[in-house]
């Protein structure tokens, strides 16, 4: 008999200052084992809220649920904690969007995988350990036995997300809820994970509810799709039909927002104040754990002029983020030089280094980790403005904060909110605003738009590119998305196992890649355009 997950008229409201704010209204769908259903929509549309409600992961005292969600007759909405514990991880597994907040920083990866295996499958510790190691290998971890002994902070973003997928699958659930499971992964790893999920879904007769802002991924993975906007379903049907012939204006707008291949702003050689340059020469970055030395970056050299965008692409763990942090001196380099104009950043310390850092700002991959949860939006943006004395008085400070919020698509009236009151996409827009606040000469964007839905992604990309053009900001743009790097970058550098294997003009390099690894990246790309957006 086929197990069915049936959701009827699901409603979710959040209580704020005694007022109920409707986040999800009248959402209904059904999902059978071995079937696949995608949910797409903008950040804040209610996609993740639906998944959380099914497993009772919403804040209990500030959330009101209505409607019904049944797993073979077992009611999940407002169910007891005992019922939910038996379902969570056992019958329904979940892959969360943010691995740094989902993984326990105080426990090794092995302990975190063994725990659900023993709880839901009633197997011994040794058998659970072997199964966890095997599953890590299956999801693409290169050294699974070694990874079992690691902590979350010792892994790259892509490796952490693959650990989450293994954790969700280890109890062999009947259904898997995947909330942006491949957002932080490069295209080759993304293709591997999607193929793995499809293989496991068929092997274990598992239903898949797949939440994503990436329309390419949903089209590849799912048979059917729901399109959500402002907490409501505006369109539903088979993926091929919806994406080739969308009926609702919002669905058409989502498809039209996918980055085109034409770059909206072109770099003009020599532009920028005295063509100031950020230069990295022969950079080596080495991480040490006891007697073990890991060479994360090996003899890497690149240069970036003001007003120019240099993209850096490569697999998870290839050294992209380590190179970015070396440029900003957020970690010590083993050897090499970092020059910012005439200033040797690799030699500066203390106050001298802090002064120069105003000239380079960074947008990190994970806004949950980079934003202070105790600071309001106003305080988050006011801090760098005060520190670098950008505003002469409080009036100018208020005006500047308001403009920054408006520029990144956040309402200025939200200035007293905290990061946890924003969606993932809204948090990343706040991180972009904070990076632009000190009026830097150079910007380092580490997967800055990877967690955003396509419409917000397009807005942020255009915002960053416009800032680069109008303020002559040079941008080092790190991404795993080939379509995005083609859209934003004047030049591109390809990294593999810590080495820059190829760099050059973006269009030339992507049309005629010289290195085998670059060709493999392009071959793994899931397609740059959906049928709806293809040029005629």
Secondary structure as the mmCIF struct_conf table of DSSP 4:
data_model
#
loop_
_struct_conf.conf_type_id
_struct_conf.id
_struct_conf.beg_label_comp_id
_struct_conf.beg_label_asym_id
_struct_conf.beg_label_seq_id
_struct_conf.end_label_comp_id
_struct_conf.end_label_asym_id
_struct_conf.end_label_seq_id
STRN STRN1 UNK A 4 UNK A 16
TURN_TY1_P TURN_TY1_P1 UNK A 17 UNK A 18
STRN STRN2 UNK A 19 UNK A 32
TURN_TY1_P TURN_TY1_P2 UNK A 33 UNK A 34
STRN STRN3 UNK A 36 UNK A 41
TURN_TY1_P TURN_TY1_P3 UNK A 43 UNK A 44
BEND BEND1 UNK A 45 UNK A 46
HELX_RH_AL_P HELX_RH_AL_P1 UNK A 47 UNK A 54
TURN_TY1_P TURN_TY1_P4 UNK A 55 UNK A 56
BEND BEND2 UNK A 58 UNK A 58
HELX_RH_3T_P HELX_RH_3T_P1 UNK A 60 UNK A 62
STRN STRN4 UNK A 63 UNK A 71
TURN_TY1_P TURN_TY1_P5 UNK A 72 UNK A 73
STRN STRN5 UNK A 74 UNK A 75
TURN_TY1_P TURN_TY1_P6 UNK A 77 UNK A 78
HELX_RH_AL_P HELX_RH_AL_P2 UNK A 81 UNK A 87
STRN STRN6 UNK A 88 UNK A 88
TURN_TY1_P TURN_TY1_P7 UNK A 89 UNK A 91
STRN STRN7 UNK A 92 UNK A 95
BEND BEND3 UNK A 97 UNK A 97
HELX_RH_AL_P HELX_RH_AL_P3 UNK A 99 UNK A 102
BEND BEND4 UNK A 103 UNK A 103
TURN_TY1_P TURN_TY1_P8 UNK A 105 UNK A 106
BEND BEND5 UNK A 107 UNK A 107
HELX_RH_AL_P HELX_RH_AL_P4 UNK A 109 UNK A 121
HELX_RH_AL_P HELX_RH_AL_P5 UNK A 125 UNK A 138
TURN_TY1_P TURN_TY1_P9 UNK A 139 UNK A 140
TURN_TY1_P TURN_TY1_P10 UNK A 142 UNK A 143
HELX_RH_AL_P HELX_RH_AL_P6 UNK A 144 UNK A 147
TURN_TY1_P TURN_TY1_P11 UNK A 148 UNK A 149
HELX_RH_3T_P HELX_RH_3T_P2 UNK A 152 UNK A 154
BEND BEND6 UNK A 155 UNK A 155
HELX_RH_AL_P HELX_RH_AL_P7 UNK A 157 UNK A 169
TURN_TY1_P TURN_TY1_P12 UNK A 170 UNK A 171
BEND BEND7 UNK A 174 UNK A 174
STRN STRN8 UNK A 175 UNK A 179
BEND BEND8 UNK A 180 UNK A 180
TURN_TY1_P TURN_TY1_P13 UNK A 181 UNK A 184
BEND BEND9 UNK A 185 UNK A 185
HELX_RH_AL_P HELX_RH_AL_P8 UNK A 187 UNK A 203
TURN_TY1_P TURN_TY1_P14 UNK A 204 UNK A 205
STRN STRN9 UNK A 207 UNK A 211
BEND BEND10 UNK A 213 UNK A 213
HELX_RH_AL_P HELX_RH_AL_P9 UNK A 215 UNK A 221
BEND BEND11 UNK A 223 UNK A 223
STRN STRN10 UNK A 224 UNK A 229
TURN_TY1_P TURN_TY1_P15 UNK A 230 UNK A 231
STRN STRN11 UNK A 232 UNK A 238
HELX_RH_AL_P HELX_RH_AL_P10 UNK A 239 UNK A 244
BEND BEND12 UNK A 245 UNK A 245
BEND BEND13 UNK A 248 UNK A 248
HELX_RH_AL_P HELX_RH_AL_P11 UNK A 249 UNK A 256
TURN_TY1_P TURN_TY1_P16 UNK A 257 UNK A 257
BEND BEND14 UNK A 258 UNK A 258
HELX_LH_PP_P HELX_LH_PP_P1 UNK A 259 UNK A 260
BEND BEND15 UNK A 261 UNK A 262
BEND BEND16 UNK A 264 UNK A 265
TURN_TY1_P TURN_TY1_P17 UNK A 269 UNK A 270
BEND BEND17 UNK A 272 UNK A 272
HELX_RH_3T_P HELX_RH_3T_P3 UNK A 273 UNK A 275
STRN STRN12 UNK A 277 UNK A 289
TURN_TY1_P TURN_TY1_P18 UNK A 290 UNK A 291
STRN STRN13 UNK A 292 UNK A 305
TURN_TY1_P TURN_TY1_P19 UNK A 306 UNK A 307
STRN STRN14 UNK A 309 UNK A 314
TURN_TY1_P TURN_TY1_P20 UNK A 316 UNK A 317
BEND BEND18 UNK A 318 UNK A 319
HELX_RH_AL_P HELX_RH_AL_P12 UNK A 320 UNK A 327
TURN_TY1_P TURN_TY1_P21 UNK A 328 UNK A 329
BEND BEND19 UNK A 330 UNK A 331
BEND BEND20 UNK A 334 UNK A 334
STRN STRN15 UNK A 335 UNK A 340
TURN_TY1_P TURN_TY1_P22 UNK A 341 UNK A 342
STRN STRN16 UNK A 343 UNK A 344
HELX_RH_3T_P HELX_RH_3T_P4 UNK A 345 UNK A 347
HELX_RH_AL_P HELX_RH_AL_P13 UNK A 350 UNK A 357
TURN_TY1_P TURN_TY1_P23 UNK A 358 UNK A 359
STRN STRN17 UNK A 360 UNK A 363
BEND BEND21 UNK A 365 UNK A 365
HELX_RH_AL_P HELX_RH_AL_P14 UNK A 367 UNK A 370
BEND BEND22 UNK A 371 UNK A 371
TURN_TY1_P TURN_TY1_P24 UNK A 373 UNK A 374
BEND BEND23 UNK A 375 UNK A 375
STRN STRN18 UNK A 376 UNK A 376
HELX_RH_AL_P HELX_RH_AL_P15 UNK A 377 UNK A 387
TURN_TY1_P TURN_TY1_P25 UNK A 388 UNK A 389
BEND BEND24 UNK A 392 UNK A 393
HELX_RH_AL_P HELX_RH_AL_P16 UNK A 394 UNK A 407
TURN_TY1_P TURN_TY1_P26 UNK A 408 UNK A 409
HELX_RH_3T_P HELX_RH_3T_P5 UNK A 412 UNK A 414
TURN_TY1_P TURN_TY1_P27 UNK A 415 UNK A 416
STRN STRN19 UNK A 418 UNK A 418
HELX_RH_3T_P HELX_RH_3T_P6 UNK A 419 UNK A 421
BEND BEND25 UNK A 422 UNK A 422
HELX_RH_AL_P HELX_RH_AL_P17 UNK A 424 UNK A 437
TURN_TY1_P TURN_TY1_P28 UNK A 438 UNK A 438
BEND BEND26 UNK A 441 UNK A 441
STRN STRN20 UNK A 442 UNK A 446
BEND BEND27 UNK A 447 UNK A 447
TURN_TY1_P TURN_TY1_P29 UNK A 448 UNK A 451
BEND BEND28 UNK A 452 UNK A 452
HELX_RH_AL_P HELX_RH_AL_P18 UNK A 454 UNK A 470
TURN_TY1_P TURN_TY1_P30 UNK A 471 UNK A 472
STRN STRN21 UNK A 474 UNK A 478
BEND BEND29 UNK A 480 UNK A 480
HELX_RH_AL_P HELX_RH_AL_P19 UNK A 482 UNK A 488
BEND BEND30 UNK A 490 UNK A 490
STRN STRN22 UNK A 491 UNK A 496
TURN_TY1_P TURN_TY1_P31 UNK A 497 UNK A 498
STRN STRN23 UNK A 499 UNK A 505
HELX_RH_AL_P HELX_RH_AL_P20 UNK A 506 UNK A 511
BEND BEND31 UNK A 512 UNK A 512
BEND BEND32 UNK A 515 UNK A 515
HELX_RH_AL_P HELX_RH_AL_P21 UNK A 516 UNK A 524
BEND BEND33 UNK A 528 UNK A 528
HELX_RH_3T_P HELX_RH_3T_P7 UNK A 531 UNK A 533
#
